[in-house]
Amino acid sequence: MRLFEGTEFDRPPRCERCGELEADCQCPPEATPQIPPGKLTARLAIEKRKKGKVVTVIYGLPAEGNDLPTLLTRLKSACGAGGTLSDDGIEIQGRHLERIRESLEQMGYRVRD
């Protein structure tokens, strides 16, 4: 909701690139450039959580220029375990260091412990 929406001071939003109304804009959507996996180094670690739970964490992969949700899905399938995206990186439940290393290397990522 805009600040003055529905009042006489309302200004409909305009496209930043062409200046047309957003409803009439024909500009193609901006695509974020993808970083090739060969230029990224993933760091792997095993951490212990509350109540003795063990997770494998993947650090060093930036959120911009990567499709981390798809990568998470592929790693969860390869390990047969649950996982999540966190602020620090990708977390996979359990001790799956070797499986994740093999999967990332097959995808083209450089891997470091």
C-alpha positions, 0 to 999 in steps of 0.5 A: 500500500502506498502512502497516499493511495486513494487520495488526490495526492496519489501517484501511481508507481513508475518503472525506474528504467523507462518511466512508464506506469508499472502497469504499462511497462514493457521492460524485460525483468532484470536477471541476476547473473549466475556465478559459475560453480567452478569459481566458487569454493564451498567449505564443509564443516560438521557442527554439533547442535542442541541435544547432541544433534549433528549437522553438516554445514556448507559455508562460502556460497553467496546467496546472490548469483546462486540458486541456493534453494535448488542446491539445497534440494539436490543435496538433501536428495543425495543424502536422504536427509533434511536440511535448511538454508541459514544465514551462515550457509546450508545445513544438512541434518546428520554427518554427510561430509563425504556424500556432500563433497562428492555431490558438490564436486560432480556439480563443479564446485571446489570443496575445502574442509 
